[in-house]
Amino acid sequence: MNELIPNLGNYKKLLSYRKAEVIYLITFYFCNKFLNKGDRTIDQMVQAARSGKQNIIEGSAAASTSAKTEIKLLNVAKASLKELLEDYEDYLKTRRYEQWQPGSVEFEAMRRLGREHNDADYFMELIETRPPQTIANMANILINQADYLLFRQLSRLADDFTNNGGFSERVSRIRKEKRGYCPLPPPEPQRP
């Protein structure tokens, strides 16, 4: 690649992607194991989880030439995960299961695991022995962590765009440099 089109698309290194991948795999497992076949919620939850993951990939792939597209797609990923969070919360409410609260032993333990691990295999091994309400609560915490990561990523991208511009600005700068254009320094302040 060159300066005009940098290679920015390594989404697999992004914590937001790795967290979204874990959420997708947990959701696929959860829906197929604990929801009734034919329940429309299965498709909705799996698609929301998939959309979270896939939009991070697509946004990352578009980053080289469009900061606007990257920001838009990461925001779509964030929105999809929020939709999924509501589905898990609805599952807990409609079945009268407890939703873990900040400060509870379970909540704090899962929050710590979510900060320390982004490995899908680790979480898939954990959930195989857990009841559905525990898995739903685990997913809620991971989704909130992914949401926070995406918020930080979007903030950083907005700052980068504000400070450095995007593709069009790179094109202009590179063309000016190739032509030998050198902007004049600002005039010296006049002394009274």
C-alpha positions in Angstrom: 0.0 0.0 0.0 1.0 3.6 -0.2 0.4 6.9 1.6 -2.8 7.6 -0.3 -4.4 4.3 0.5 -3.0 3.0 3.8 -3.6 -0.5 4.9 -6.0 0.1 7.9 -8.3 -2.9 7.6 -6.9 -5.3 10.2 -10.1 -5.7 12.1 -9.0 -8.9 13.9 -6.7 -6.9 16.1 -9.6 -4.6 17.3 -10.8 -5.4 20.8 -14.3 -4.3 19.6 -14.3 -6.9 16.9 -13.0 -9.7 19.2 -15.6 -8.9 21.8 -18.3 -8.8 19.1 -17.2 -12.2 17.8 -17.6 -13.7 21.3 -21.0 -12.1 21.6 -22.1 -13.6 18.2 -20.9 -17.1 19.1 -22.6 -16.9 22.6 -25.8 -15.6 21.0 -25.9 -18.4 18.3 -25.4 -21.0 21.0 -27.9 -19.4 23.4 -30.7 -19.1 20.8 -30.3 -22.5 19.4 -30.1 -24.2 22.8 -32.7 -22.2 24.9 -35.3 -20.7 22.5 -38.0 -22.7 20.9 -37.5 -23.6 17.2 -39.6 -21.3 15.0 -39.4 -18.4 17.5 -38.7 -15.3 15.5 -36.6 -14.0 18.3 -33.9 -16.5 17.3 -33.4 -14.9 13.9 -33.6 -11.4 15.3 -31.0 -12.0 18.0 -28.6 -13.9 15.8 -28.9 -11.3 13.1 -28.3 -8.4 15.6 -25.2 -10.2 16.9 -24.0 -10.9 13.4 -24.6 -7.3 12.4 -22.5 -6.1 15.3 -19.6 -8.2 14.2 -19.9 -7.8 10.4 -20.3 -4.0 10.5 -17.1 -3.7 12.4 -15.4 -5.8 9.6 -17.0 -3.7 6.8 -16.2 -0.4 8.5 -12.6 -1.4 9.0 -12.3 -2.4 5.3 -13.7 0.9 4.2 -11.3 2.9 6.5 -8.6 3.4 3.9 -10.8 5.6 1.7 -13.7 6.7 3.8 -13.7 7.8 7.4 -17.3 8.7 7.0 -18.3 5.1 6.0 -16.1 3.6 8.7 -17.8 5.8 11.4 -21.3 5.1 10.0 -20.7 1.3 10.0 -19.2 1.2 13.5 -22.3 3.1 14.7 -24.5 0.5 13.0 -22.6 -2.2 14.8 -23.1 -0.3 18.1 -26.9 0.0 17.4 -27.2 -3.7 16.5 -25.5 -4.7 19.8 -27.9 -2.3 21.7 -30.8 -4.1 20.1 -29.4 -7.5 21.1 -28.9 -6.2 24.7 -32.6 -5.4 24.9 -33.5 -8.9 23.6 -31.4 -10.5 26.4 -32.9 -8.2 29.0 -36.4 -9.1 27.7 -35.5 -12.7 28.0 -34.6 -12.3 31.7 -37.7 -10.1 32.4 -40.3 -12.2 30.7 -39.0 -15.3 32.5 -38.6 -13.5 35.8 -34.9 -14.2 36.1 -32.7 -11.9 38.0 -30.6 -9.4 36.0 -27.2 -9.0 37.6 -26.6 -5.5 39.0 -23.4 -3.5 39.3 -21.8 -4.3 42.6 -23.2 -7.9 42.8 -20.7 -10.7 43.1 -21.8 -12.2 39.7 -21.7 -8.9 37.9 -18.3 -7.9 39.1 -16.8 -11.3 38.4 -18.1 -11.3 34.8 -17.1 -7.8 34.3 -13.5 -8.7 35.3 -13.6 -11.8 33.0 -14.8 -9.6 30.1 -11.9 -7.2 30.7 -9.3 -10.0 30.9 -10.5 -12.2 28.1 -11.4 -11.7 24.5 -11.0 -15.2 23.4 -14.1 -16.9 22.0 -13.0 -20.4 23.0 -12.6 -19.3 26.6 -16.2 -18.0 26.8 -17.7 -20.9 24.8 -16.2 -23.4 27.3 -17.6 -21.4 30.2 -21.2 -21.2 28.9 -21.5 -24.9 28.1 -22.1 -25.6 31.8 -24.3 -22.6 32.6 -28.0 -22.2 32.7 -29.7 -19.8 30.3 -30.2 -16.9 32.8 -26.5 -16.9 33.6 -25.6 -16.9 29.9 -28.0 -14.0 29.2 -26.4 -12.0 32.1 -22.9 -12.8 30.8 -23.9 -11.7 27.3 -25.4 -8.4 28.7 -22.1 -7.5 30.4 -20.0 -8.4 27.3 -22.4 -6.3 25.1 -22.0 -3.3 27.4 -18.2 -3.7 27.2 -18.3 -3.9 23.4 -20.6 -0.8 23.4 -18.0 1.1 25.4 -15.2 -0.1 23.2 -17.1 1.1 20.1 -17.9 4.4 21.7 -14.2 5.0 22.4 -13.3 3.8 18.9 -15.8 6.2 17.3 -14.6 9.1 19.5 -11.0 8.4 18.4 -12.0 8.2 14.7 -14.0 11.5 15.0 -10.9 13.2 16.6 -8.6 11.8 13.9 -10.9 13.0 11.2 -11.3 16.5 12.8 -7.5 16.8 13.2 -6.2 15.1 10.0 -9.1 15.1 7.5 -9.9 12.1 5.4 -9.2 10.7 2.0 -9.9 13.9 0.1 -7.5 15.8 2.2 -4.8 13.2 1.7 -5.3 13.3 -2.0 -4.9 17.2 -2.0 -1.8 17.1 0.2 -0.1 14.4 -1.8 -0.9 16.1 -5.1 0.5 19.4 -3.8 3.7 17.7 -2.5 4.2 16.0 -5.9 3.9 19.3 -7.7 6.4 20.9 -5.3 3.8 23.2 -3.8 5.0 24.8 -0.7 2.6 27.1 1.1 4.0 30.4 2.1 4.7 30.9 5.8 2.3 33.3 7.6 3.4 36.9 7.5 5.4 38.2 10.4 3.4 40.3 12.8 3.9 44.0 12.3 5.7 45.9 15.0 4.1 49.1 16.2 
